[in-house]
Amino acid sequence: MTDMSGTTVCRCEEITGAEIAAAIAEGARTLNDVKRRTRAGMGMCQGRWCSHAIAAIVVVETGLSLDALAPMTARPPVQPVSLGVLADLEDG
């Protein structure tokens, strides 16, 4: 694999390969570990563009097989709710 240290891996959160490698060096061993430590995969695309590159870096840095990695947990984007909307809710 080529050196991705200066390459932006996660475009949404602007996370570089060096930041991902640093997270792995600090103990991240899964895609979700990397996600929690760096925010890679938490942007608008929810990892659709970057999860494969992140997985490749994890495989190279840890020596784990690609088959051993669980997929990144995807969550729908959160939308802000105004306090007025919450105040209008009835107690139920």
N, C-alpha and C positions, 0 to 999 in steps of 0.2 A: 504494500500500500504506500502511496506517496505521502509526503509530509503535508498534513492538513492543518498544522498549527495556526497559520494565519488565515485560513479559509473560513468564511462564515458558513457554518453548517446549518444553523437554524436562522432563516431569514426573518421570521416574524419577531423573534426575541433578540436577534443580532448576537448569537452565541457562536464563538469560534471553536475550531477543533482543539486549540490549546486549552480553552476553558473546560471542554469535555474531558480531555486527557488529564487535566488537573483534578477534576472531580473523581475520576477513576483512581488516580494516584492517592487520593484522600480516602478511598474505601468504597466508592460506588461500584457495584457489581452487576446491577440490572439496569434496564432502560428506565424504569421508574426511579431508581436511585439517582441516575444522571438527571432526570427531569426535575426531581425535587431540589437537587443541589444547584442546578444551573438555570432552570426555567426553559430549557430546550424542549420543544414540543408543547409548550403551553400557550402558544400564540394563536392567531386566528385560524390557522390550518390544523391545529391540534395534532401536529406531528405528521401529517400526511406527506409533506415534502421532505422532512428531515429525519424521520425515524429510521429509515434504511441506512443513512450515513452514520447516524449515532450508533446503530447496532454494529456496523462495520468497525467503528472505532473501538467499541467495547470488546468485540471479538479479538481484534489485534492487540489491544492493550492488556487484556486479561488472559488470553489463551483459551477462553471458553469457546464452545462450538456455537454456531448460529442457532442450531436446533435447541440448545439448552436455554436460550433467552426467551423469556415470556414477552409477549407484545406489550407495548406501552399502553397504559390505561388511558382511554380517551374519555373526556367529559365534555358535554356541550358548553359552549361559551355562556357565561353568566350575563344577564342583562340587568342594568340598574333599575331599581324600583323606587319611585319617589315616596317620601314619608306620607304624603297626602293619600296615596293609594292605600298604603297600609293602615292609615288612620280611618279610612272609610270602610274597612272590613268589619263585618259583624263578628262578635264573639260566638264561637260555635262549640 
